[in-house]
């Protein structure tokens, strides 16, 4: 049987293949391949190809197609020719299958491979470029990257040629196909094609052929899509695996890189190490007591003497705010100068670097310094002792630490605090009294020397001039204005002032314009001294002029002082550390040395634990407390304003009407607000209770002030959700509207609640009556007590009113006027003068006691009244409307407590926790607040120990670096 899968194959072979696969097709004879027609005529017994086959032959051909695919036996006399054809047909069928598989696999492989490679190239382009960070990444990473070459990895992906190798050998398939083609051509050479004889049969054959092609193309398309999908999934998994490996590799690289970076410790300069010590000391002791004797250059001078300009010339940048005659330096500014490749400045507590070669950065730096100065000055003050720390680095800058102080003034002007002058003097003295501080005294050369204030101050601090350097500024103006230049010579030789100094210098700091650059000022200064007669005539020596020589001299003097005193100061701090540690061991042997910040963190954790405990309170506990406190708050109103006025009407209908009206008014105006007040107070009390309980569990009492402040501030910030009032009002109103007691236990609970309430009121009333009438005869005899005259009158009035009540047990709540007159006359007959107001007041308490006693007895009768209430029987003796009222009140209390508990646990407790956290965060950022709340010798001792240890360690590191530099 024929089996062909290529386009060159005959239709008959394809039809036979489809028939054997379970699909039957009727193919007209005219459409058959010549070879197929020859086979058809041979099997049908028709030897004339032009003549239509016999019907039986067609049936035989059709039945033959249903047989299994097994080669038939060759007819006798064929000589094996049929067997040869059968073998060729099997080869054709195999070639057909392989050719079908070729299209599917080739298309899938090409599409999947191209998609995979394109996705990988995009992924590769997304990788960051590490070429700019070669100095950061250790060498072993590059070795690792060389071992894992991305190009090699890309080449490792399967190419189309490699995928094609997986396919069958197409050359062999082509050879088989060529053989098949020659076979078909040899078969058809002896059999001319058949001509069509039936037009209708041809049309039928065309329709079935189109249908076959359509179904065959759909099947091929479905198979191709399925194969393509499988290929894409395969390469997608491959890409995911590669991405995972790349992520792990990057993780390893970053870990190694981070480790390598931390292993490289940045070597700090000598002056930076020393500046760190001074910064710590500045935070530790703002007043610079005798412990801080480390050297620093203190720049002092009269206001507007050019003090800041000299400092800027040394720093080689216009870094300070400027003003025309007004005070600009309002707090000490510590400037650490050091040499570096770039001219930059930065603050101690900021990471921003200001490029001093750019005018916009200079303006920003001056603005920042001015803001910090104004921020450090407290309200009502003009200057501050708080130090601003600044570092300046640049090429050619001499290493030293200078402190620019506010200018000394002689008079307090308008807008200044009254103590400004004294404050400036105290700040200057505090810095200059350090025996190792170098005093850089700035004197304005353009004004009379006798007007200077700072020289006297410096003479007091350094009378022998062992650590003072005198600087005369504005020498250009002095030369023009002074008639005798010899006066300048006397100043720089130290003969005009009684003040002594190590050296005297004359400098020029510009022409007075704020827009001048440092370079122009330097050029102007050099030109001036080159052309000045002060140098030509020998009045000034060359080493005494220009800010360059001044900075060199100050730097040499500073480092000389440092080398002479730093080891001695290190010993001082070492001894101080020993003393502090000894004191701690003796006083707090079992406690850790926690400073104020560490103690605050510990207290913060304790407070948060206490707040979290609020969320662990059981619902039953909340509801019990809320119900009890709410009844305590509203019980007086319920008894005095609702129950007693309604019950004293002695009428069932009037009682219910009065109760409903008063309950409605109470619910609309007072009850929800009272309930929220009770809930808020309950939350506060529970919060305070937990704080107190934790305080008693071996908690550190050093936190008491802090916890109390956190509690008060949190409660102060907490605002109750007022929107809950409206919903609570509706809930309470619905609860009070309900009058249906469903079972006997609720009835008994209401009677018990009513009985307890009435007994409590009766007890209070009897106590009031006893206070009114005084001690009875037993107390008078046993305790030797007597009644006062007022109590005697009250007692006589009480006896008279009790007789009236015995006569009229159903008396109303108020006495008539004639009854008051009768009681008064009866008392006057016994010699007791009484006021009508006193009679009515006494009657109110007696009638109240009488009524409560009757209500209690009626309450006992109502214990058996649930049967009548449930069946709505009307019995005057058992009208238990008061029991129903107390049941309504009790039910309202339960529902209100449940509602408030839900609001507390779901909303308010969480909001309180949030408030506590916010308060703790605010307190944690406020160092002054922590200093106020965490106090005591133990705290201060731990603070001193921490600072002294840190200073000693920094000093030792500085001394080690100093010795290495030598």
Protein Blocks (a to p, Z undefined) as FASTA:
>chain_A
ZZdfbfkbcfklmmmmmmmnopacdddfklpcfklmmmmmmmnopabfkbccdfklmmmm
mmmmmpccddddddehklommmmmmmmmmmmmmmmmmmmmmmmmmmmmmmmmmmmmmmmm
mmmmmpccfklmmmmpcfklmmmmmmmcfklmmmmpccfklmmmmpccfklmmmmmmmmm
mmmmmmmmmmccdddfbfklmmmmmmmmmmmmmmmmmmmmmmmmmmmmmmmmmmmmmmmm
mmmmmmmmmmmmmmmmmmmmmmmccdddfklmmmmmmmmmmmmmmnopaklmcdcddddd
dehilmmmmmmmmnopafbccdehiafblbdcdddddddfbdcdddfkbcbdcdfkbfkl
mmmmmmmmmmmmmmmpcghiabdcbdcddddddehiacddddddddddfbdcehiafklm
mmmmmmmmmmmmpmkbccdddddfkbcfklpmklmmmmmmmmnopacccddehklmmmmm
pmblklmmmmmnopmbmbdcfbdcdddebjhiakbcfklmmmmmmmmmmmpcklmnomac
fklgojklmmmmmmmmmmmmmmmmmmmmmmmmmmmmmmmmmmmmmmmmmbccddfklmmm
mmmmmmmmmmmmmmmpcfklmmmmmmmmmmmmmmmmmmmmmmmmmmmnopaklmmmmmmm
mmmmmmmmmmmmmmmmmmmmmmmmmmmmmmmmmmmnopafklmmmmmmmmmmmmmmpccd
fklmmmmmmmmmmmmmpccdfbfklmmmmmmmmmmmmmmmmmmmmmmmmmmnopafklmm
mnopacdfklmmmmmmmmmmmmmmmmmmmbcfbdcfklmmmmmmmmmmnopacdfklmmm
mmmmmmmmmmmmmmmmmmmmmmmmmmmmmnopacfklcckkmmmmmmmmmmmmmmmmmmm
mmmmmmmmmmmmmmmmmmmmmmmmmmklmmmmmgcjklmmmmmmmmmmmmmmmmmmmmmm
mmmmZZ
